[in-house]
C-alpha cells in the first residue's frame, strides 16, 4: 500500500492537469468566438468573467472568485457558463487550504471557488500599466500569437517577491502577479514548494505548461522578460518603457 499510494497520487494529479488544459482549450475557443462577435476587441481583463467586481456596496472584490453567492456574469462567462470548465481541479483541491491567503480576505465570505483562471492584464481595455501599452484588439498583438498568453493560472500561496496571490481576474505580468507553481508542487528538503508549473492558453489557441520566471532568489532576473515581466505576458514586439 505504501508503494501504491504515491503512484495513485501521481495518476490523480496527471488527470487533473489534463482536465485543466482541456478547460483552457475551451477558453481559447471562446476567445475566438468573442473576438469574432466584438470586432477583434479583447474584453476588460478585470471584468471578463464578472460584470462588476463588487456586486454589492462595500464588497471586498478580491473575494469574488470564491463566493458562489454572486455568480459570474461577465462577457466571456456567457460563452461558457459551465462551472467545471472555469475551475482547475488541482486548484479546487487546494482551495480549502490556501484560498483565504489572498490580500484583504474577508473571513465571513464563503470559500467555494467558482473560477480559477486569470486573463492577461496587457490585453483589452483594463487599467493595467505595462509601460503605457495595452493590446486592445488582436491587431495590436505584434508578437507571435503563440508566444502571448490569453488566460493562465496565478499562484495560490505567497512566495518571495509575490504576495498578490489570486485575487482579481487579471494576471498582471509586470511583477505584480506571477504564474502559479501548484501543479506537481512537491516540497523540497529546504522547504521550497515552488518547483511546479502552471497551465496557459495562448492567443493562437494552443495550451502549454510553463514554469514561472519568478525564482526563490528574487535577484535572479535571468528568465524574466526585460528583467521584470513574467514570460508570455507582453503582447508587443516593442520593448516596454519601464
C-alpha positions in Angstrom: 0.0 0.0 0.0 2.9 2.4 0.8 4.2 1.8 -2.7 0.9 2.2 -4.4 -0.3 5.4 -2.8 2.4 7.7 -4.3 1.7 6.2 -7.7 -2.1 6.7 -7.3 -1.5 10.3 -6.2 0.6 10.9 -9.4 -2.1 9.4 -11.6 -4.8 11.7 -10.0 -2.5 14.7 -10.4 -1.9 13.9 -14.0 -5.7 13.5 -14.6 -6.3 16.9 -13.0 -3.6 18.5 -15.2 -5.1 17.1 -18.3 -8.6 18.4 -17.3 -7.1 21.8 -16.6 -5.5 22.1 -20.0 -8.8 20.9 -21.6 -10.6 23.8 -19.7 -8.1 26.3 -21.1 -8.5 25.0 -24.6 -12.2 25.9 -24.2 -11.0 29.4 -23.2 -9.1 29.5 -26.5 -12.3 28.6 -28.4 -14.3 31.2 -26.5 -11.7 33.8 -27.3 -12.2 33.2 -31.0 -15.9 33.5 -30.6 -15.7 36.7 -28.6 -13.3 38.4 -30.9 -15.5 37.5 -33.9 -18.5 39.0 -32.2 -16.8 42.1 -31.0 -14.7 43.2 -34.0 -11.5 41.6 -32.6 -11.5 43.7 -29.4 -10.5 42.0 -26.2 -12.6 42.3 -23.1 -11.5 44.2 -20.0 -9.3 41.6 -18.0 -10.7 42.6 -14.6 -14.3 42.2 -15.9 -14.0 39.4 -18.4 -15.8 36.8 -16.2 -17.7 39.2 -13.9 -19.6 42.3 -14.9 -18.6 44.1 -11.8 -16.0 43.1 -9.1 -18.2 44.5 -6.3 -21.7 43.0 -6.7 -23.0 44.9 -3.6 -21.9 48.0 -1.9 -18.8 47.6 0.3 -18.0 44.2 -1.1 -14.3 43.1 -1.0 -13.6 42.5 -4.7 -10.7 40.1 -4.0 -13.2 37.6 -2.7 -15.4 37.4 -5.7 -13.8 34.3 -7.3 -14.6 32.1 -4.3 -18.0 33.4 -3.4 -20.8 31.4 -5.1 -23.5 33.8 -3.7 -22.6 36.1 -6.7 -22.3 34.0 -9.8 -20.1 35.3 -12.6 -22.0 37.4 -15.2 -19.2 38.9 -17.4 -18.9 38.9 -21.2 -16.8 35.7 -21.5 -18.9 33.8 -19.0 -21.9 33.9 -21.3 -20.0 31.7 -23.7 -19.1 29.0 -21.2 -21.3 29.1 -18.1 -20.5 25.6 -17.0 -18.6 25.9 -13.8 -16.3 22.9 -14.3 -14.8 24.5 -17.4 -13.8 27.6 -15.4 -12.2 25.8 -12.4 -8.9 23.9 -12.4 -9.5 20.7 -10.5 -6.0 20.9 -9.0 -6.7 24.4 -7.8 -10.1 23.3 -6.4 -8.5 20.5 -4.3 -6.0 23.0 -2.8 -8.6 25.8 -2.2 -9.6 24.7 1.3 -6.0 25.2 2.4 -5.0 28.3 0.5 -8.0 30.2 -0.8 -8.0 32.6 2.2 -4.4 33.7 1.7 -5.2 36.4 -0.9 -4.9 40.0 0.2 -7.8 41.6 2.1 -9.7 38.3 2.5 -13.0 38.7 4.4 -13.5 35.7 6.7 -17.3 35.8 6.5 -17.3 35.3 2.8 -17.7 31.7 1.8 -14.9 29.8 0.1 -16.3 27.7 -2.7 -14.4 28.6 -5.8 -16.4 29.3 -9.0 -13.4 30.1 -11.3 -9.7 30.0 -11.1 -8.2 31.3 -14.3 -7.0 34.9 -14.9 -6.8 36.9 -18.1 -3.6 38.6 -19.3 -3.8 42.1 -18.0 -2.0 43.6 -21.0 -4.9 42.7 -23.3 -8.2 44.6 -23.6 -9.1 48.0 -22.2 -8.4 47.5 -18.5 -6.3 49.6 -16.1 -3.0 47.7 -16.2 0.2 49.6 -16.5 2.6 47.8 -18.9 4.7 50.9 -19.7 1.6 52.6 -21.2 0.9 49.8 -23.7 -2.0 47.5 -24.0 -3.2 45.5 -26.9 -6.8 46.5 -27.0 -7.5 44.4 -30.1 -6.0 41.4 -31.9 -4.2 43.6 -34.5 -2.2 45.3 -31.7 -0.7 42.0 -30.6 2.5 42.2 -32.7 4.4 39.3 -31.0 3.7 35.9 -32.4 0.3 34.8 -31.1 1.8 31.5 -29.9 4.0 33.5 -27.5 1.4 35.6 -25.8 -1.0 34.1 -23.2 -4.7 34.8 -23.1 -5.6 33.1 -19.8 -3.5 31.4 -17.2 -3.1 30.4 -13.6 -1.8 32.5 -10.7 -0.3 31.1 -7.6 -2.3 30.1 -4.5 0.2 30.9 -1.9 2.7 33.8 -1.5 6.4 33.3 -2.2 9.4 35.6 -2.1 8.6 38.5 -4.4 4.9 37.6 -4.8 2.3 38.4 -2.1 -0.5 39.1 -4.5 -1.8 35.6 -5.0 -5.0 35.0 -6.9 -7.4 37.8 -6.0 -8.9 39.6 -9.1 -9.5 38.2 -12.5 -6.4 39.8 -14.2 -2.9 38.5 -14.2 -0.5 41.5 -14.2 2.7 40.1 -15.5 4.8 43.2 -14.8 5.9 42.0 -11.4 2.6 42.5 -9.6 1.4 38.9 -10.3 3.2 35.7 -11.3 2.3 32.4 -12.7 1.4 29.5 -10.4 3.6 26.8 -9.2 1.0 24.4 -7.7 0.8 21.7 -10.5 3.1 18.9 -9.4 4.2 21.0 -6.4 6.5 18.9 -4.2 8.2 20.5 -1.2 11.9 20.0 -1.3 14.1 19.4 1.8 14.8 23.1 2.2 11.0 23.8 2.1 10.8 25.1 -1.5 7.2 24.5 -2.7 7.6 26.4 -6.0 9.1 24.0 -8.4 5.8 23.1 -10.0 4.3 24.6 -13.2 1.2 26.4 -14.5 -1.0 26.0 -17.5 -1.7 28.7 -20.1 -3.8 29.1 -23.2 -2.2 31.3 -25.8 -3.8 33.7 -28.3 -3.3 31.2 -31.1 -5.5 28.8 -29.1 -2.8 26.2 -28.1 -2.2 25.3 -24.4 1.1 24.5 -22.7 2.6 24.2 -19.3 5.3 26.6 -18.2 7.3 27.4 -15.1 7.3 30.9 -13.6 10.1 33.3 -14.2 10.0 34.3 -10.6 12.7 32.4 -8.6 13.3 31.9 -4.9 16.3 34.1 -5.4 14.4 37.3 -6.3 17.6 38.9 -7.6 17.6 36.3 -10.4 16.1 38.0 -13.4 17.6 35.6 -16.0 14.2 34.3 -17.1 12.2 37.5 -16.8 11.4 39.3 -20.0 13.2 42.6 -19.9 14.3 41.8 -16.4 10.8 42.4 -14.9 8.0 40.7 -16.8 6.6 37.2 -16.5 7.2 35.2 -19.7 4.5 35.4 -22.4 2.7 38.4 -20.9 4.0 41.2 -23.1 1.9 41.5 -26.4 4.2 43.8 -28.4 7.5 43.4 -30.2 8.2 46.9 -28.9 10.3 47.0 -25.7 8.3 48.3 -22.8 9.2 51.7 -21.3 9.8 50.7 -17.7 
